[in-house]
C-alpha cells in the first residue's frame, strides 16, 4: 500500500478504507489549497515543510465489516526522544499560565506526549478494530503515509462534516472523568464547574464568529454533556448551509485550529505554542477525514497516538485558564491518554 486510511464514523457497524495505490499523497502548504479538491486529508497542527498537509488520493474506496481481516503494511515512525516529562510539563505550565494571569491570553492549550515501550509484536489492524469496538461514539481512524507515518485516533470532535446538504461543526471543551455509577450512564448527572463552562463558551463563541463569514442559516444547540470513553465533555452543535462548497479549504483555514486545541487570541496563542511547547505536536491536534469523498467528515485529531518501530507515542492536551492548576491539568492529560493506553494494555 502506498498510503491508506481506515475510518469508522460514530455508531456505524462498518468502516471505510481509502487507498492510494500508486505515487505519494499530494503535499500542500496551506489549507486554502484544499479548495476544489477531494481525497482523504491528514493535516498537522501546524503546516510546515517537514510536516505538510497531506491529501491521499482515493484510488480505491471500499467499505468493510468490522469482522473483515485486512493485511496492512504500515509506515512506523522513529522516536525522537521524550521531551514531555513531568518536569518539562511543569516548566511549560508555569510559562503558559503566566501569560493567562497577565491577560495576554484568554485561554491556551498545553499538550504533552508519553512513550509506551513495545511489549509485544504490533497488531496495528487489531488496535484499530479494538478502538472501533470500545469507542462506538467516536470517529476512529488509522492512517499511514511515508510522510506522516502511522497514527491511530479515536476522537469525539467534528471539525467539518456534511450530510444531505447540511453542514455541521461542534464546540467541544471542558473535561471530566466518569467514576463509579456514572460509568454506566452517559454522564447526564455530571455537574459542571465555572472553569469548564467558560472554556466551552470561548470555543462556541469563536465558531459562531467563523461561521458568520461563510455560512447561512446556522443554528446552535447546546451546550450539553456527551460521553467519550470514560470522559465527558460539554458540546454545542452548529448546523448550517454553505452556499459555496468549492472553497472548503478557506472555511477550514478559518476554523482550524479551534480554541479547543489552540487558544484565544488564535494567532498569538498559535505562535506561542509553536515556539514554546516542549512536545512537538506533529499530526496531533490537526485533523483528518474524507473531503468530498463523496461526503466530508473531518475530525480533530485528538486521543491519538503515533505507532513507532519500538513502541507508541501518546498525545493529549488541556485548555488552561487563569484559575487552572498544574496538578489538575496534568491529571486531565493522563485521563485523556487512557483512551489509547487502554488499547495497548488490552492487546499486549
Secondary structure, DSSP 8 states (H G I E B T S, - for coil): --EEEEEE-TT-SEEEEEEE-SS--EEESSGGGGTT--EEEEE-SS--SSS-EEEE--SEEEEEETT---------B--------HHHHHHHHHHHHHHHHTTS-SEEEEEEEEEEE--S---HHHHHHHHHHH-TTSEEEEEEETTTEEEEEEE--EEEEEETTEEEEEEEEEEEE--GGGGGS-STT----HHHHHHHHHHHHHHHHHHHHHEEEEEEEEEEEEEETTEEEEEEEEEEEES--TTHHHHHHHHSS-TTTSEESHHHHHHHHHHH-SS--TTTTSEEEEESSSS-EEEE--SEEEEETTEEEEEEEEEE-TT--HHHHHHHHHHHHHHHHHHHHHH-
